[in-house]
Amino acid sequence: MITIIDYGVGNINAFLNVYKKLAIPAKRATSILDLENSTRLILPGVGSFDHAMEKFNNSGMRDKVEELVFQNKVPILGICVGMQMLAKSSTEGHLQGLGWIDGEVKRFDAGTIPFPTKYPHMGWNNVNPVKETPLFNGLEKDAEFYFLHSYYFETNNQNDVLAVTDYGIKFAASVNHENIFGIQCHPEKSHNWGIQLLKNFATF
């Protein structure tokens, strides 16, 4: 059962609609009880880092989610700010991140961006896998995803980078450590490419 963690941040219905179209069972979790029988977890996120962390910390679900991820080894996918929350910290805010993947979230340096609209990184861009992973099956060439962010995840271990995107610099578009995955773009807004990625996550 795919469980989308609803802690008050993110468009949960968009993910549920994708999985309904794919005929893959999925549900919304707003409490610990809703997390039971989860075989996959999705942690969405939009807005600011501190706001998302505060909402998740106050949701009553964090301890149970960590039990599922670290003891039961349930795969989890953090999306957009949900991916950034996997880091130890962010220069956008003051709260600690989850610290599940070794890294920090940093703001793009405008001096490296050769485009008229510097912030945020908004619109379609390529996502290029740098290692083999079932998350990107069928998406190895010419896949484009929708982005909306001004901060990026900088890992302290290059082996934790699954895919990169170029926006003045090459940054980690997707990260992974053991059963913990993150993707910076919005697959729920990325048409067939995003649908394929969400299907991959549900079935590998």
Backbone hydrogen bonds, N-H to C=O, Kabsch-Sander energy under -0.5 kcal/mol:
donor,donor_aa,acceptor,acceptor_aa,energy
2,I,25,P,-1.9
3,T,40,R,-2.5
4,I,2,I,-0.5
4,I,27,K,-2.9
5,I,3,T,-0.6
5,I,42,I,-2.8
6,D,4,I,-0.6
6,D,29,A,-3.0
7,Y,5,I,-0.9
12,I,10,G,-1.4
14,A,11,N,-0.6
15,F,11,N,-0.9
15,F,12,I,-0.5
16,L,12,I,-2.1
17,N,13,N,-2.5
18,V,14,A,-1.7
19,Y,15,F,-2.3
20,K,16,L,-2.0
21,K,17,N,-2.2
22,L,18,V,-1.8
23,A,20,K,-0.9
24,I,19,Y,-2.7
27,K,2,I,-2.5
29,A,4,I,-2.4
30,T,28,R,-0.5
35,L,31,S,-0.6
35,L,32,I,-1.3
36,E,33,L,-1.2
38,S,35,L,-1.2
39,T,1,M,-2.3
40,R,1,M,-1.5
41,L,75,P,-2.2
42,I,3,T,-2.4
43,L,77,L,-2.7
52,A,48,S,-2.1
53,M,49,F,-2.7
54,E,50,D,-2.7
55,K,51,H,-2.3
56,F,52,A,-2.4
57,N,53,M,-3.0
58,N,54,E,-1.8
59,S,56,F,-1.2
62,R,56,F,-0.6
65,V,61,M,-2.7
66,E,62,R,-2.7
67,E,63,D,-2.0
68,L,64,K,-2.4
69,V,65,V,-2.6
70,F,66,E,-2.8
71,Q,66,E,-0.5
71,Q,67,E,-2.0
72,N,67,E,-1.7
74,V,68,L,-2.6
76,I,179,N,-2.1
77,L,41,L,-2.2
78,G,76,I,-0.5
78,G,181,F,-2.8
79,I,43,L,-2.4
80,C,183,I,-2.6
81,V,45,G,-1.5
82,G,79,I,-2.6
83,M,80,C,-1.0
84,Q,80,C,-1.8
85,M,81,V,-2.3
86,L,83,M,-1.5
87,A,84,Q,-1.7
88,K,103,G,-2.8
89,S,103,G,-0.6
91,T,105,V,-2.5
93,G,90,S,-1.1
97,G,88,K,-3.0
98,L,85,M,-3.0
99,G,85,M,-0.5
99,G,87,A,-2.2
100,W,86,L,-0.9
101,I,86,L,-2.3
103,G,101,I,-0.7
104,E,154,E,-2.1
105,V,89,S,-2.4
106,K,104,E,-0.5
106,K,152,Y,-2.8
108,F,150,S,-2.0
110,A,108,F,-0.7
112,T,109,D,-2.3
113,I,110,A,-1.4
118,K,116,P,-0.8
121,H,149,H,-3.5
122,M,120,P,-1.1
123,G,147,F,-2.4
125,N,145,F,-1.9
127,V,143,A,-1.5
128,N,164,V,-2.8
130,V,162,L,-2.9
131,K,162,L,-1.0
136,F,133,T,-1.4
137,N,134,P,-1.4
139,L,136,F,-2.7
145,F,125,N,-2.6
146,Y,186,H,-0.5
147,F,123,G,-2.9
149,H,121,H,-1.6
152,Y,106,K,-3.1
153,F,172,A,-0.5
154,E,104,E,-3.1
154,E,152,Y,-0.6
155,T,153,F,-0.7
156,N,102,D,-2.6
157,N,102,D,-0.6
160,D,157,N,-2.4
161,V,158,Q,-1.7
162,L,160,D,-0.5
162,L,174,S,-2.7
163,A,174,S,-1.5
164,V,128,N,-2.4
165,T,171,F,-2.0
167,Y,165,T,-0.6
167,Y,169,I,-2.8
169,I,167,Y,-0.6
171,F,165,T,-2.8
171,F,169,I,-0.6
172,A,153,F,-0.8
173,A,163,A,-1.9
173,A,171,F,-0.8
174,S,163,A,-1.7
175,V,182,G,-1.9
176,N,160,D,-2.6
177,H,180,I,-2.4
180,I,177,H,-2.1
181,F,76,I,-3.0
181,F,179,N,-0.5
182,G,175,V,-2.4
183,I,78,G,-2.7
184,Q,173,A,-2.9
186,H,146,Y,-3.0
189,K,186,H,-1.6
190,S,187,P,-1.5
193,W,190,S,-0.9
194,G,190,S,-1.5
195,I,191,H,-2.4
196,Q,192,N,-2.3
197,L,193,W,-2.0
198,L,194,G,-2.5
199,K,195,I,-2.2
200,N,196,Q,-2.7
201,F,197,L,-2.4
202,A,198,L,-1.5
203,T,199,K,-1.2
203,T,200,N,-0.7
204,F,200,N,-1.7
